[in-house]
Amino acid sequence: MPGRTIGVMGRVLDQEGGLGIYARCLLPELLRQDPNSRYVIFLSTEESRDLLRRFPNAEPHVLPARNKLYWDQVTVALAARRLGVDLIFNPKFSIPLLSGRPCVFVQQGSDWYVNPQNYEWWDNLYMRVMLPLFSRKARRTLAISQATLDDLAKYTNIDVSDTVVSYAGVASNITAEREPQALARFRAKHRLPERFILTVSRAYHSAQRKVIPYPGGNDETLIRAYGRYRERGGALPLVVVGFRIEEFLRKRGFSDRELADVHFLGLVPNTEIHLAYQSAECFVLASLCESFGIKILEALATGCPAILPSTCASPEIAGGAARLINPRDEEEIAVALAEVTGSEALRRIMREKGLQRAQALTWRETARRTLAVFDEIIPRPAAADASVSGQELSQAR
């Protein structure tokens, strides 16, 4: 019989973007490293029911609910009690406040506090009211980066002194190993130029439901900086991956002339995104605040030299392997583009450093740190067989 039952709030598994990737990559690793625990996966739809079918210790339960808040606060709490859950874990940032079970969740970001202008008023209100309540209710919390904790300590009254930084990783297909035929098909499909600069950006909060602009992607500044790069003799076109980025820019007055050398690919599936990084001469990101930035790690892991913001967690995740820029400074971005695209020797050094840095940030390590927290709250019976220990938890902090 399993020694403990972990209830996972899996509504986020259906979500696109970084949070969905985080959950879909972390959960298989938790199940793999903790085979003797029973994992009850609470789902809000049938969409992800078969995602973890290959793991005998995964038990999916679809729990329909009238809305997200009711699902989080009532539906999950009742199901956890009915199914004998010992601990509730949410890869996102909410937990059922009225449940008597110990809860753990992941502090996934601080951008609501650092750049509140990037969010609607109700999002800001929700985070300011609810996140402190969730943090006080949780037995322990994890965090996506140390920068997130530093920002929460600076801008809020949330106590993060006992939070473990667990980071994130990249999917198994995100590697520097190139398949020439796959690359050729990808280039032909998207009519890519021979050499180009790549950015993976975000202009809207959601690609599925109500579309709300997200200024934090800072696309306008990047395009203007790229224009300066071209005016000074920079030869490489810019390839943009992201949902409706061209529409976003044109609504803000960018002309055909300003976008003449910019190629918009739209969304690229996670199963193919590594081909974009592998095809590029370098990667540039000008977003205002990345609380982790999986796309940062994706660039490093594929050997794509990266130009990254000097704000929030980007320097922490890059670990000295990237060229840092002030994302609000067009001139600084333009100079960085010229430097990196103009030197093969520099790109080679950045590529080597990036690959080395990516080896330190893996889903295996994220799962190990997560399980260390679980074990502290609900120990596994076979302590000698556990892959993590109290000593390792101290090291993780």
Secondary structure, DSSP 8 states (H G I E B T S, - for coil): --S-EEEEEGGGGG--HHHHHHHHHHHHHHHHH-TTSEEEEEESSSTTTTTTTT-TTEEEEE---SSHHHIIIIIHHHHHHHTT-SEEEESSS---TT--S-EEEEE---HHHH-GGGS-HHHHHHHHHHHHHHHHH-SEEEES-HHHHHHHHHHS----TT-EE------TT-SS---HHHHHHHHHHHT--SS-EEEE---BS-SSSS--B-GGG-HHHHHHHHHHHHHTT----EEEESTTHHHHHHHTT--TTTTTTEEEEE---TTTHHHHHHH-SEEE---S--SS-HHHHHHHHTT--EEEESSTTHHHHHTT-SEEE-TT-HHHHHHHHHHHHT-HHHHHHHHHHHHHHHTT--HHHHHHHHHHHHHHHS--S-GGG-S--HHHHHHH-
